[in-house]
């Protein structure tokens, strides 16, 4: 379990992936909010979000606009891309990395717990 509930915004245009990842994270002790695309992600940003776990290739605004919006509206949030590929140029703060799809539950939970333990 995560010592204090961390709020994760899970963003993916694939409903099955959103549901699966939300279930895994909820079962692991995280609080989870979901968004269906880049526009929805931007609408749901707030200062309480600890992590944005997002697909890179989705409908909506350019990834740079999404990244700038996260920095502005959720300044403490870290970002992990959950995607097939991410251009190296997009791996910069507050982006802390990416996890390749398809992802296994154990890999995802381990990565998030390590991230939050490291940033205490």
Biopython code that builds the backbone (N, CA, C, O; Angstrom):
import numpy as np
from Bio.PDB.StructureBuilder import StructureBuilder

atoms = [
    (1, "UNK", "N", (0.836, -1.197, 0.000)),
    (1, "UNK", "CA", (0.000, 0.000, 0.000)),
    (1, "UNK", "C", (0.875, 1.252, 0.000)),
    (1, "UNK", "O", (2.006, 1.247, 0.485)),
    (2, "UNK", "N", (0.326, 2.302, -0.548)),
    (2, "UNK", "CA", (1.010, 3.585, -0.567)),
    (2, "UNK", "C", (0.699, 4.266, 0.766)),
    (2, "UNK", "O", (-0.460, 4.314, 1.180)),
    (3, "UNK", "N", (1.731, 4.797, 1.442)),
    (3, "UNK", "CA", (1.558, 5.308, 2.793)),
    (3, "UNK", "C", (0.502, 6.406, 2.891)),
    (3, "UNK", "O", (-0.337, 6.354, 3.790)),
    (4, "UNK", "N", (0.513, 7.365, 2.028)),
    (4, "UNK", "CA", (-0.563, 8.350, 1.983)),
    (4, "UNK", "C", (-1.123, 8.292, 0.577)),
    (4, "UNK", "O", (-0.383, 8.164, -0.398)),
    (5, "UNK", "N", (-2.440, 8.388, 0.484)),
    (5, "UNK", "CA", (-3.058, 8.231, -0.831)),
    (5, "UNK", "C", (-2.559, 9.286, -1.800)),
    (5, "UNK", "O", (-2.751, 10.484, -1.592)),
    (6, "UNK", "N", (-1.927, 8.832, -2.845)),
    (6, "UNK", "CA", (-1.459, 9.709, -3.904)),
    (6, "UNK", "C", (-2.530, 9.759, -4.974)),
    (6, "UNK", "O", (-3.154, 8.747, -5.292)),
    (7, "UNK", "N", (-2.742, 10.948, -5.528)),
    (7, "UNK", "CA", (-3.759, 11.131, -6.559)),
    (7, "UNK", "C", (-3.124, 11.023, -7.937)),
    (7, "UNK", "O", (-2.229, 11.793, -8.287)),
    (8, "UNK", "N", (-3.601, 10.055, -8.711)),
    (8, "UNK", "CA", (-3.076, 9.790, -10.043)),
    (8, "UNK", "C", (-4.169, 10.074, -11.071)),
    (8, "UNK", "O", (-5.296, 9.595, -10.940)),
    (9, "UNK", "N", (-3.826, 10.853, -12.087)),
    (9, "UNK", "CA", (-4.716, 11.094, -13.221)),
    (9, "UNK", "C", (-4.272, 10.154, -14.341)),
    (9, "UNK", "O", (-3.173, 10.290, -14.880)),
    (10, "UNK", "N", (-5.137, 9.202, -14.683)),
    (10, "UNK", "CA", (-4.852, 8.216, -15.729)),
    (10, "UNK", "C", (-5.540, 8.683, -17.000)),
    (10, "UNK", "O", (-6.751, 8.901, -17.018)),
    (11, "UNK", "N", (-4.753, 8.838, -18.073)),
    (11, "UNK", "CA", (-5.284, 9.377, -19.323)),
    (11, "UNK", "C", (-4.963, 8.438, -20.477)),
    (11, "UNK", "O", (-3.800, 8.164, -20.773)),
    (12, "UNK", "N", (-6.017, 7.954, -21.119)),
    (12, "UNK", "CA", (-5.836, 7.100, -22.290)),
    (12, "UNK", "C", (-7.123, 7.131, -23.089)),
    (12, "UNK", "O", (-8.213, 7.121, -22.518)),
    (13, "UNK", "N", (-7.003, 7.170, -24.408)),
    (13, "UNK", "CA", (-8.205, 7.182, -25.244)),
    (13, "UNK", "C", (-8.810, 5.791, -25.401)),
    (13, "UNK", "O", (-9.869, 5.644, -26.012)),
    (14, "UNK", "N", (-8.155, 4.775, -24.862)),
    (14, "UNK", "CA", (-8.675, 3.411, -24.899)),
    (14, "UNK", "C", (-9.374, 3.120, -23.564)),
    (14, "UNK", "O", (-8.734, 3.072, -22.513)),
    (15, "UNK", "N", (-10.681, 2.929, -23.623)),
    (15, "UNK", "CA", (-11.482, 2.730, -22.415)),
    (15, "UNK", "C", (-11.027, 1.514, -21.607)),
    (15, "UNK", "O", (-10.992, 1.567, -20.377)),
    (16, "UNK", "N", (-10.680, 0.424, -22.288)),
    (16, "UNK", "CA", (-10.244, -0.788, -21.588)),
    (16, "UNK", "C", (-8.966, -0.545, -20.793)),
    (16, "UNK", "O", (-8.836, -1.019, -19.664)),
    (17, "UNK", "N", (-8.032, 0.184, -21.373)),
    (17, "UNK", "CA", (-6.776, 0.480, -20.675)),
    (17, "UNK", "C", (-7.043, 1.374, -19.473)),
    (17, "UNK", "O", (-6.511, 1.135, -18.389)),
    (18, "UNK", "N", (-7.873, 2.413, -19.661)),
    (18, "UNK", "CA", (-8.213, 3.296, -18.535)),
    (18, "UNK", "C", (-8.809, 2.498, -17.379)),
    (18, "UNK", "O", (-8.402, 2.666, -16.230)),
    (19, "UNK", "N", (-9.767, 1.636, -17.685)),
    (19, "UNK", "CA", (-10.439, 0.853, -16.651)),
    (19, "UNK", "C", (-9.452, -0.074, -15.937)),
    (19, "UNK", "O", (-9.446, -0.157, -14.709)),
    (20, "UNK", "N", (-8.631, -0.760, -16.706)),
    (20, "UNK", "CA", (-7.685, -1.713, -16.140)),
    (20, "UNK", "C", (-6.663, -1.015, -15.241)),
    (20, "UNK", "O", (-6.425, -1.455, -14.116)),
    (21, "UNK", "N", (-6.066, 0.058, -15.726)),
    (21, "UNK", "CA", (-5.060, 0.783, -14.955)),
    (21, "UNK", "C", (-5.695, 1.398, -13.700)),
    (21, "UNK", "O", (-5.097, 1.359, -12.624)),
    (22, "UNK", "N", (-6.887, 1.957, -13.830)),
    (22, "UNK", "CA", (-7.581, 2.517, -12.663)),
    (22, "UNK", "C", (-7.815, 1.429, -11.617)),
    (22, "UNK", "O", (-7.596, 1.661, -10.428)),
    (23, "UNK", "N", (-8.250, 0.266, -12.038)),
    (23, "UNK", "CA", (-8.497, -0.841, -11.111)),
    (23, "UNK", "C", (-7.209, -1.250, -10.398)),
    (23, "UNK", "O", (-7.199, -1.400, -9.176)),
    (24, "UNK", "N", (-6.135, -1.428, -11.145)),
    (24, "UNK", "CA", (-4.852, -1.809, -10.555)),
    (24, "UNK", "C", (-4.397, -0.788, -9.515)),
    (24, "UNK", "O", (-4.006, -1.146, -8.404)),
    (25, "UNK", "N", (-4.454, 0.492, -9.894)),
    (25, "UNK", "CA", (-3.954, 1.540, -9.002)),
    (25, "UNK", "C", (-4.838, 1.695, -7.769)),
    (25, "UNK", "O", (-4.333, 1.898, -6.665)),
    (26, "UNK", "N", (-6.131, 1.602, -7.946)),
    (26, "UNK", "CA", (-7.049, 1.683, -6.806)),
    (26, "UNK", "C", (-6.786, 0.539, -5.833)),
    (26, "UNK", "O", (-6.736, 0.748, -4.621)),
    (27, "UNK", "N", (-6.619, -0.662, -6.363)),
    (27, "UNK", "CA", (-6.333, -1.827, -5.518)),
    (27, "UNK", "C", (-4.997, -1.694, -4.789)),
    (27, "UNK", "O", (-4.807, -2.290, -3.729)),
    (28, "UNK", "N", (-4.072, -0.915, -5.352)),
    (28, "UNK", "CA", (-2.753, -0.717, -4.740)),
    (28, "UNK", "C", (-2.750, 0.458, -3.753)),
    (28, "UNK", "O", (-1.715, 0.763, -3.160)),
    (29, "UNK", "N", (-3.900, 1.119, -3.575)),
    (29, "UNK", "CA", (-3.992, 2.177, -2.584)),
    (29, "UNK", "C", (-3.899, 3.594, -3.101)),
    (29, "UNK", "O", (-3.809, 4.531, -2.309)),
    (30, "UNK", "N", (-3.919, 3.774, -4.403)),
    (30, "UNK", "CA", (-3.889, 5.115, -4.979)),
    (30, "UNK", "C", (-5.312, 5.646, -5.154)),
    (30, "UNK", "O", (-6.254, 4.869, -5.311)),
    (31, "UNK", "N", (-5.464, 6.958, -5.127)),
    (31, "UNK", "CA", (-6.706, 7.598, -5.553)),
    (31, "UNK", "C", (-6.544, 7.848, -7.045)),
    (31, "UNK", "O", (-5.478, 8.275, -7.489)),
    (32, "UNK", "N", (-7.588, 7.588, -7.820)),
    (32, "UNK", "CA", (-7.463, 7.663, -9.276)),
    (32, "UNK", "C", (-8.611, 8.453, -9.888)),
    (32, "UNK", "O", (-9.778, 8.276, -9.536)),
    (33, "UNK", "N", (-8.242, 9.329, -10.811)),
    (33, "UNK", "CA", (-9.177, 10.053, -11.666)),
    (33, "UNK", "C", (-8.780, 9.696, -13.081)),
    (33, "UNK", "O", (-7.597, 9.497, -13.356)),
    (34, "UNK", "N", (-9.751, 9.608, -13.997)),
    (34, "UNK", "CA", (-9.418, 9.270, -15.379)),
    (34, "UNK", "C", (-9.834, 10.383, -16.329)),
    (34, "UNK", "O", (-10.713, 11.191, -16.029)),
    (35, "UNK", "N", (-9.177, 10.400, -17.482)),
    (35, "UNK", "CA", (-9.508, 11.323, -18.563)),
    (35, "UNK", "C", (-9.391, 10.564, -19.879)),
    (35, "UNK", "O", (-8.592, 9.636, -20.001)),
    (36, "UNK", "N", (-10.197, 10.968, -20.866)),
    (36, "UNK", "CA", (-10.292, 10.228, -22.128)),
    (36, "UNK", "C", (-9.364, 10.739, -23.231)),
    (36, "UNK", "O", (-9.115, 10.026, -24.203)),
    (37, "UNK", "N", (-8.849, 11.962, -23.095)),
    (37, "UNK", "CA", (-7.965, 12.526, -24.121)),
    (37, "UNK", "C", (-7.273, 13.757, -23.559)),
    (37, "UNK", "O", (-7.439, 14.092, -22.386)),
    (38, "UNK", "N", (-6.498, 14.428, -24.399)),
    (38, "UNK", "CA", (-5.751, 15.600, -23.955)),
    (38, "UNK", "C", (-6.616, 16.739, -23.467)),
    (38, "UNK", "O", (-6.266, 17.401, -22.489)),
    (39, "UNK", "N", (-7.739, 16.986, -24.123)),
    (39, "UNK", "CA", (-8.637, 18.052, -23.682)),
    (39, "UNK", "C", (-9.226, 17.744, -22.312)),
    (39, "UNK", "O", (-9.293, 18.619, -21.448)),
    (40, "UNK", "N", (-9.653, 16.500, -22.115)),
    (40, "UNK", "CA", (-10.219, 16.077, -20.843)),
    (40, "UNK", "C", (-9.151, 16.128, -19.743)),
    (40, "UNK", "O", (-9.442, 16.517, -18.612)),
    (41, "UNK", "N", (-7.929, 15.738, -20.075)),
    (41, "UNK", "CA", (-6.816, 15.826, -19.130)),
    (41, "UNK", "C", (-6.676, 17.258, -18.622)),
    (41, "UNK", "O", (-6.616, 17.484, -17.413)),
    (42, "UNK", "N", (-6.625, 18.213, -19.527)),
    (42, "UNK", "CA", (-6.448, 19.618, -19.159)),
    (42, "UNK", "C", (-7.592, 20.089, -18.264)),
    (42, "UNK", "O", (-7.356, 20.826, -17.307)),
    (43, "UNK", "N", (-8.826, 19.677, -18.556)),
    (43, "UNK", "CA", (-9.982, 20.064, -17.736)),
    (43, "UNK", "C", (-9.879, 19.530, -16.311)),
    (43, "UNK", "O", (-10.341, 20.179, -15.373)),
    (44, "UNK", "N", (-9.281, 18.359, -16.142)),
    (44, "UNK", "CA", (-9.262, 17.702, -14.834)),
    (44, "UNK", "C", (-8.024, 18.015, -14.004)),
    (44, "UNK", "O", (-7.898, 17.522, -12.883)),
    (45, "UNK", "N", (-7.125, 18.811, -14.521)),
    (45, "UNK", "CA", (-5.923, 19.166, -13.772)),
    (45, "UNK", "C", (-6.263, 20.051, -12.578)),
    (45, "UNK", "O", (-7.099, 20.951, -12.673)),
    (46, "UNK", "N", (-5.606, 19.784, -11.456)),
    (46, "UNK", "CA", (-5.669, 20.680, -10.307)),
    (46, "UNK", "C", (-4.423, 20.485, -9.458)),
    (46, "UNK", "O", (-3.619, 19.591, -9.721)),
    (47, "UNK", "N", (-4.265, 21.318, -8.446)),
    (47, "UNK", "CA", (-3.039, 21.324, -7.639)),
    (47, "UNK", "C", (-2.853, 20.071, -6.794)),
    (47, "UNK", "O", (-1.762, 19.852, -6.267)),
    (48, "UNK", "N", (-3.877, 19.249, -6.650)),
    (48, "UNK", "CA", (-3.781, 18.057, -5.805)),
    (48, "UNK", "C", (-3.250, 16.825, -6.526)),
    (48, "UNK", "O", (-2.975, 15.811, -5.884)),
    (49, "UNK", "N", (-3.102, 16.889, -7.824)),
    (49, "UNK", "CA", (-2.650, 15.717, -8.582)),
    (49, "UNK", "C", (-1.151, 15.504, -8.355)),
    (49, "UNK", "O", (-0.337, 16.412, -8.519)),
    (50, "UNK", "N", (-0.823, 14.270, -7.974)),
    (50, "UNK", "CA", (0.572, 13.910, -7.717)),
    (50, "UNK", "C", (1.261, 13.346, -8.955)),
    (50, "UNK", "O", (2.464, 13.524, -9.141)),
    (51, "UNK", "N", (0.484, 12.659, -9.805)),
    (51, "UNK", "CA", (1.061, 12.006, -10.980)),
    (51, "UNK", "C", (0.047, 12.004, -12.115)),
    (51, "UNK", "O", (-1.138, 11.742, -11.911)),
    (52, "UNK", "N", (0.533, 12.298, -13.303)),
    (52, "UNK", "CA", (-0.257, 12.132, -14.525)),
    (52, "UNK", "C", (0.362, 10.949, -15.258)),
    (52, "UNK", "O", (1.520, 10.992, -15.674)),
    (53, "UNK", "N", (-0.428, 9.899, -15.407)),
    (53, "UNK", "CA", (-0.020, 8.692, -16.125)),
    (53, "UNK", "C", (-0.785, 8.722, -17.433)),
    (53, "UNK", "O", (-1.981, 8.434, -17.466)),
    (54, "UNK", "N", (-0.096, 9.070, -18.510)),
    (54, "UNK", "CA", (-0.812, 9.377, -19.746)),
    (54, "UNK", "C", (-0.219, 8.719, -20.979)),
    (54, "UNK", "O", (0.989, 8.513, -21.092)),
    (55, "UNK", "N", (-1.115, 8.400, -21.895)),
    (55, "UNK", "CA", (-0.697, 7.979, -23.224)),
    (55, "UNK", "C", (-0.086, 9.211, -23.895)),
    (55, "UNK", "O", (-0.421, 10.342, -23.545)),
    (56, "UNK", "N", (0.795, 8.992, -24.843)),
    (56, "UNK", "CA", (1.428, 10.108, -25.551)),
    (56, "UNK", "C", (0.667, 10.456, -26.820)),
    (56, "UNK", "O", (0.479, 11.631, -27.133)),
    (57, "UNK", "N", (0.230, 9.437, -27.549)),
    (57, "UNK", "CA", (-0.444, 9.639, -28.833)),
    (57, "UNK", "C", (-1.949, 9.516, -28.638)),
    (57, "UNK", "O", (-2.500, 8.415, -28.609)),
    (58, "UNK", "N", (-2.612, 10.683, -28.504)),
    (58, "UNK", "CA", (-4.059, 10.715, -28.270)),
    (58, "UNK", "C", (-4.677, 11.878, -29.010)),
    (58, "UNK", "O", (-3.983, 12.796, -29.447)),
    (59, "UNK", "N", (-5.994, 11.830, -29.148)),
    (59, "UNK", "CA", (-6.692, 12.999, -29.686)),
    (59, "UNK", "C", (-6.545, 14.182, -28.736)),
    (59, "UNK", "O", (-6.355, 14.014, -27.531)),
    (60, "UNK", "N", (-6.636, 15.367, -29.298)),
    (60, "UNK", "CA", (-6.567, 16.568, -28.466)),
    (60, "UNK", "C", (-5.354, 17.400, -28.802)),
    (60, "UNK", "O", (-4.758, 17.249, -29.868)),
    (61, "UNK", "N", (-4.988, 18.282, -27.885)),
    (61, "UNK", "CA", (-3.899, 19.217, -28.139)),
    (61, "UNK", "C", (-2.550, 18.525, -28.314)),
    (61, "UNK", "O", (-2.356, 17.379, -27.909)),
    (62, "UNK", "N", (-1.644, 19.246, -28.920)),
    (62, "UNK", "CA", (-0.262, 18.812, -29.080)),
    (62, "UNK", "C", (0.310, 18.457, -27.700)),
    (62, "UNK", "O", (-0.010, 19.127, -26.718)),
    (63, "UNK", "N", (1.153, 17.414, -27.608)),
    (63, "UNK", "CA", (1.725, 17.035, -26.316)),
    (63, "UNK", "C", (2.445, 18.174, -25.588)),
    (63, "UNK", "O", (2.439, 18.204, -24.358)),
    (64, "UNK", "N", (3.057, 19.101, -26.305)),
    (64, "UNK", "CA", (3.726, 20.234, -25.662)),
    (64, "UNK", "C", (2.717, 21.116, -24.934)),
    (64, "UNK", "O", (3.001, 21.604, -23.840)),
    (65, "UNK", "N", (1.551, 21.323, -25.524)),
    (65, "UNK", "CA", (0.501, 22.117, -24.875)),
    (65, "UNK", "C", (0.011, 21.398, -23.619)),
    (65, "UNK", "O", (-0.204, 22.026, -22.582)),
    (66, "UNK", "N", (-0.162, 20.092, -23.717)),
    (66, "UNK", "CA", (-0.589, 19.301, -22.556)),
    (66, "UNK", "C", (0.461, 19.414, -21.450)),
    (66, "UNK", "O", (0.115, 19.645, -20.291)),
    (67, "UNK", "N", (1.723, 19.256, -21.795)),
    (67, "UNK", "CA", (2.806, 19.341, -20.817)),
    (67, "UNK", "C", (2.834, 20.713, -20.140)),
    (67, "UNK", "O", (2.973, 20.798, -18.920)),
    (68, "UNK", "N", (2.705, 21.772, -20.914)),
    (68, "UNK", "CA", (2.688, 23.128, -20.357)),
    (68, "UNK", "C", (1.489, 23.329, -19.432)),
    (68, "UNK", "O", (1.608, 23.993, -18.402)),
    (69, "UNK", "N", (0.347, 22.767, -19.788)),
    (69, "UNK", "CA", (-0.852, 22.875, -18.949)),
    (69, "UNK", "C", (-0.662, 22.152, -17.622)),
    (69, "UNK", "O", (-1.075, 22.649, -16.574)),
    (70, "UNK", "N", (-0.039, 20.982, -17.665)),
    (70, "UNK", "CA", (0.217, 20.240, -16.427)),
    (70, "UNK", "C", (1.141, 21.055, -15.524)),
    (70, "UNK", "O", (0.883, 21.179, -14.327)),
    (71, "UNK", "N", (2.208, 21.608, -16.085)),
    (71, "UNK", "CA", (3.145, 22.410, -15.291)),
    (71, "UNK", "C", (2.443, 23.594, -14.631)),
    (71, "UNK", "O", (2.749, 23.947, -13.492)),
    (72, "UNK", "N", (1.509, 24.198, -15.342)),
    (72, "UNK", "CA", (0.827, 25.390, -14.835)),
    (72, "UNK", "C", (-0.253, 25.049, -13.807)),
    (72, "UNK", "O", (-0.309, 25.666, -12.744)),
    (73, "UNK", "N", (-1.108, 24.075, -14.113)),
    (73, "UNK", "CA", (-2.263, 23.785, -13.260)),
    (73, "UNK", "C", (-1.980, 22.762, -12.159)),
    (73, "UNK", "O", (-2.666, 22.749, -11.137)),
    (74, "UNK", "N", (-0.990, 21.919, -12.356)),
    (74, "UNK", "CA", (-0.638, 20.875, -11.380)),
    (74, "UNK", "C", (0.871, 20.864, -11.180)),
    (74, "UNK", "O", (1.540, 19.895, -11.540)),
    (75, "UNK", "N", (1.413, 21.940, -10.608)),
    (75, "UNK", "CA", (2.870, 22.100, -10.572)),
    (75, "UNK", "C", (3.636, 21.015, -9.829)),
    (75, "UNK", "O", (4.806, 20.785, -10.135)),
    (76, "UNK", "N", (3.023, 20.343, -8.870)),
    (76, "UNK", "CA", (3.744, 19.284, -8.144)),
    (76, "UNK", "C", (3.667, 17.934, -8.858)),
    (76, "UNK", "O", (4.374, 16.997, -8.486)),
    (77, "UNK", "N", (2.824, 17.831, -9.870)),
    (77, "UNK", "CA", (2.604, 16.546, -10.546)),
    (77, "UNK", "C", (3.821, 16.108, -11.352)),
    (77, "UNK", "O", (4.444, 16.899, -12.060)),
    (78, "UNK", "N", (4.135, 14.833, -11.222)),
    (78, "UNK", "CA", (5.115, 14.192, -12.083)),
    (78, "UNK", "C", (4.339, 13.575, -13.242)),
    (78, "UNK", "O", (3.124, 13.393, -13.165)),
    (79, "UNK", "N", (5.055, 13.258, -14.311)),
    (79, "UNK", "CA", (4.404, 12.678, -15.488)),
    (79, "UNK", "C", (5.146, 11.418, -15.892)),
    (79, "UNK", "O", (6.373, 11.398, -15.984)),
    (80, "UNK", "N", (4.376, 10.373, -16.128)),
    (80, "UNK", "CA", (4.910, 9.163, -16.737)),
    (80, "UNK", "C", (4.052, 8.883, -17.963)),
    (80, "UNK", "O", (2.826, 8.821, -17.875)),
    (81, "UNK", "N", (4.708, 8.715, -19.103)),
    (81, "UNK", "CA", (3.989, 8.322, -20.310)),
    (81, "UNK", "C", (3.808, 6.811, -20.306)),
    (81, "UNK", "O", (4.764, 6.063, -20.102)),
    (82, "UNK", "N", (2.594, 6.375, -20.528)),
    (82, "UNK", "CA", (2.248, 4.965, -20.668)),
    (82, "UNK", "C", (1.895, 4.789, -22.136)),
    (82, "UNK", "O", (0.757, 5.023, -22.544)),
    (83, "UNK", "N", (2.884, 4.373, -22.930)),
    (83, "UNK", "CA", (2.714, 4.440, -24.369)),
    (83, "UNK", "C", (3.691, 3.505, -25.082)),
    (83, "UNK", "O", (4.588, 2.931, -24.465)),
    (84, "UNK", "N", (3.499, 3.368, -26.372)),
    (84, "UNK", "CA", (4.401, 2.549, -27.172)),
    (84, "UNK", "C", (5.733, 3.217, -27.429)),
    (84, "UNK", "O", (6.770, 2.554, -27.454)),
    (85, "UNK", "N", (5.714, 4.533, -27.623)),
    (85, "UNK", "CA", (6.962, 5.260, -27.886)),
    (85, "UNK", "C", (6.789, 6.728, -27.544)),
    (85, "UNK", "O", (5.710, 7.299, -27.699)),
    (86, "UNK", "N", (7.869, 7.323, -27.079)),
    (86, "UNK", "CA", (7.891, 8.738, -26.735)),
    (86, "UNK", "C", (9.170, 9.329, -27.309)),
    (86, "UNK", "O", (10.253, 8.795, -27.072)),
    (87, "UNK", "N", (9.066, 10.427, -28.063)),
    (87, "UNK", "CA", (10.290, 11.077, -28.546)),
    (87, "UNK", "C", (11.155, 11.522, -27.364)),
    (87, "UNK", "O", (10.632, 12.037, -26.376)),
    (88, "UNK", "N", (12.462, 11.329, -27.457)),
    (88, "UNK", "CA", (13.375, 11.705, -26.377)),
    (88, "UNK", "C", (13.201, 13.149, -25.935)),
    (88, "UNK", "O", (13.399, 13.469, -24.764)),
    (89, "UNK", "N", (12.836, 14.008, -26.851)),
    (89, "UNK", "CA", (12.685, 15.423, -26.535)),
    (89, "UNK", "C", (11.597, 15.649, -25.484)),
    (89, "UNK", "O", (11.617, 16.664, -24.788)),
    (90, "UNK", "N", (10.653, 14.723, -25.362)),
    (90, "UNK", "CA", (9.567, 14.895, -24.401)),
    (90, "UNK", "C", (9.919, 14.341, -23.017)),
    (90, "UNK", "O", (9.131, 14.493, -22.084)),
    (91, "UNK", "N", (11.072, 13.711, -22.865)),
    (91, "UNK", "CA", (11.481, 13.203, -21.554)),
    (91, "UNK", "C", (12.295, 14.301, -20.864)),
    (91, "UNK", "O", (13.525, 14.291, -20.890)),
    (92, "UNK", "N", (11.593, 15.230, -20.257)),
    (92, "UNK", "CA", (12.219, 16.309, -19.494)),
    (92, "UNK", "C", (11.293, 16.660, -18.345)),
    (92, "UNK", "O", (10.101, 16.358, -18.390)),
    (93, "UNK", "N", (11.824, 17.281, -17.335)),
    (93, "UNK", "CA", (11.051, 17.592, -16.139)),
    (93, "UNK", "C", (9.759, 18.322, -16.521)),
    (93, "UNK", "O", (9.797, 19.226, -17.355)),
    (94, "UNK", "N", (8.656, 17.961, -15.950)),
    (94, "UNK", "CA", (8.380, 17.023, -14.871)),
    (94, "UNK", "C", (8.138, 15.580, -15.338)),
    (94, "UNK", "O", (7.633, 14.757, -14.574)),
    (95, "UNK", "N", (8.498, 15.278, -16.591)),
    (95, "UNK", "CA", (8.360, 13.904, -17.080)),
    (95, "UNK", "C", (9.464, 13.067, -16.433)),
    (95, "UNK", "O", (10.649, 13.376, -16.557)),
    (96, "UNK", "N", (9.057, 12.010, -15.748)),
    (96, "UNK", "CA", (10.030, 11.186, -15.039)),
    (96, "UNK", "C", (10.294, 9.868, -15.752)),
    (96, "UNK", "O", (11.085, 9.053, -15.276)),
    (97, "UNK", "N", (9.635, 9.652, -16.894)),
    (97, "UNK", "CA", (9.908, 8.455, -17.660)),
    (97, "UNK", "C", (8.709, 7.962, -18.430)),
    (97, "UNK", "O", (7.685, 8.637, -18.536)),
    (98, "UNK", "N", (8.863, 6.758, -18.970)),
    (98, "UNK", "CA", (7.736, 6.155, -19.647)),
    (98, "UNK", "C", (7.742, 4.658, -19.431)),
    (98, "UNK", "O", (8.779, 4.037, -19.198)),
    (99, "UNK", "N", (6.554, 4.107, -19.515)),
    (99, "UNK", "CA", (6.342, 2.674, -19.380)),
    (99, "UNK", "C", (5.741, 2.201, -20.690)),
    (99, "UNK", "O", (4.755, 2.760, -21.170)),
    (100, "UNK", "N", (6.337, 1.173, -21.264)),
    (100, "UNK", "CA", (5.870, 0.662, -22.549)),
    (100, "UNK", "C", (4.585, -0.132, -22.410)),
    (100, "UNK", "O", (4.399, -0.882, -21.452)),
    (101, "UNK", "N", (3.707, 0.045, -23.378)),
    (101, "UNK", "CA", (2.517, -0.785, -23.498)),
    (101, "UNK", "C", (2.881, -1.995, -24.330)),
    (101, "UNK", "O", (3.729, -1.871, -25.214)),
    (102, "UNK", "N", (2.304, -3.136, -24.108)),
    (102, "UNK", "CA", (1.375, -3.417, -23.016)),
    (102, "UNK", "C", (2.146, -3.521, -21.705)),
    (102, "UNK", "O", (3.284, -3.988, -21.673)),
    (103, "UNK", "N", (1.507, -3.078, -20.629)),
    (103, "UNK", "CA", (2.153, -3.071, -19.318)),
    (103, "UNK", "C", (1.532, -4.144, -18.429)),
    (103, "UNK", "O", (0.348, -4.464, -18.540)),
    (104, "UNK", "N", (2.352, -4.682, -17.559)),
    (104, "UNK", "CA", (1.865, -5.653, -16.585)),
    (104, "UNK", "C", (1.607, -4.932, -15.267)),
    (104, "UNK", "O", (2.289, -3.963, -14.935)),
    (105, "UNK", "N", (0.628, -5.409, -14.529)),
    (105, "UNK", "CA", (0.241, -4.779, -13.273)),
    (105, "UNK", "C", (1.428, -4.621, -12.323)),
    (105, "UNK", "O", (1.626, -3.545, -11.759)),
    (106, "UNK", "N", (2.211, -5.670, -12.141)),
    (106, "UNK", "CA", (3.323, -5.630, -11.202)),
    (106, "UNK", "C", (4.357, -4.578, -11.587)),
    (106, "UNK", "O", (4.891, -3.887, -10.720)),
    (107, "UNK", "N", (4.638, -4.453, -12.871)),
    (107, "UNK", "CA", (5.612, -3.478, -13.364)),
    (107, "UNK", "C", (5.126, -2.059, -13.088)),
    (107, "UNK", "O", (5.893, -1.215, -12.625)),
    (108, "UNK", "N", (3.868, -1.801, -13.369)),
    (108, "UNK", "CA", (3.299, -0.469, -13.166)),
    (108, "UNK", "C", (3.295, -0.078, -11.692)),
    (108, "UNK", "O", (3.736, 1.016, -11.338)),
    (109, "UNK", "N", (2.813, -0.945, -10.854)),
    (109, "UNK", "CA", (2.721, -0.637, -9.426)),
    (109, "UNK", "C", (4.114, -0.433, -8.836)),
    (109, "UNK", "O", (4.326, 0.488, -8.047)),
    (110, "UNK", "N", (5.051, -1.278, -9.212)),
    (110, "UNK", "CA", (6.425, -1.154, -8.708)),
    (110, "UNK", "C", (7.022, 0.202, -9.100)),
    (110, "UNK", "O", (7.635, 0.876, -8.273)),
    (111, "UNK", "N", (6.841, 0.593, -10.352)),
    (111, "UNK", "CA", (7.391, 1.867, -10.835)),
    (111, "UNK", "C", (6.802, 3.049, -10.064)),
    (111, "UNK", "O", (7.531, 3.964, -9.682)),
    (112, "UNK", "N", (5.487, 3.033, -9.836)),
    (112, "UNK", "CA", (4.849, 4.140, -9.127)),
    (112, "UNK", "C", (5.263, 4.181, -7.659)),
    (112, "UNK", "O", (5.516, 5.257, -7.118)),
    (113, "UNK", "N", (5.334, 3.037, -7.023)),
    (113, "UNK", "CA", (5.758, 3.025, -5.618)),
    (113, "UNK", "C", (7.190, 3.505, -5.493)),
    (113, "UNK", "O", (7.508, 4.256, -4.571)),
    (114, "UNK", "N", (8.061, 3.087, -6.400)),
    (114, "UNK", "CA", (9.443, 3.565, -6.381)),
    (114, "UNK", "C", (9.500, 5.078, -6.566)),
    (114, "UNK", "O", (10.273, 5.756, -5.889)),
    (115, "UNK", "N", (8.699, 5.606, -7.464)),
    (115, "UNK", "CA", (8.664, 7.044, -7.719)),
    (115, "UNK", "C", (8.268, 7.800, -6.461)),
    (115, "UNK", "O", (8.915, 8.784, -6.103)),
    (116, "UNK", "N", (7.225, 7.360, -5.793)),
    (116, "UNK", "CA", (6.754, 8.085, -4.627)),
    (116, "UNK", "C", (7.654, 7.894, -3.413)),
    (116, "UNK", "O", (7.763, 8.800, -2.587)),
    (117, "UNK", "N", (8.299, 6.741, -3.283)),
    (117, "UNK", "CA", (9.236, 6.542, -2.191)),
    (117, "UNK", "C", (10.485, 7.410, -2.381)),
    (117, "UNK", "O", (11.035, 7.954, -1.423)),
    (118, "UNK", "N", (10.915, 7.524, -3.635)),
    (118, "UNK", "CA", (12.103, 8.322, -3.963)),
    (118, "UNK", "C", (11.865, 9.808, -3.715)),
    (118, "UNK", "O", (12.790, 10.540, -3.362)),
    (119, "UNK", "N", (10.618, 10.252, -3.901)),
    (119, "UNK", "CA", (10.315, 11.683, -3.804)),
    (119, "UNK", "C", (9.700, 12.087, -2.469)),
    (119, "UNK", "O", (8.968, 13.074, -2.402)),
    (120, "UNK", "N", (9.987, 11.337, -1.405)),
    (120, "UNK", "CA", (9.470, 11.706, -0.070)),
    (120, "UNK", "C", (10.247, 12.853, 0.497)),
    (120, "UNK", "O", (9.962, 13.303, 1.607)),
]
sb = StructureBuilder()
sb.init_structure("model")
sb.init_model(0)
sb.init_chain("A")
sb.init_seg("    ")
for serial, (resi, resn, name, xyz) in enumerate(atoms, 1):
    if name == "N":
        sb.init_residue(resn, " ", resi, " ")
    sb.init_atom(name, np.array(xyz, "f"), 0.0, 1.0, " ", f" {name:<3s}", serial, name[0])
structure = sb.get_structure()
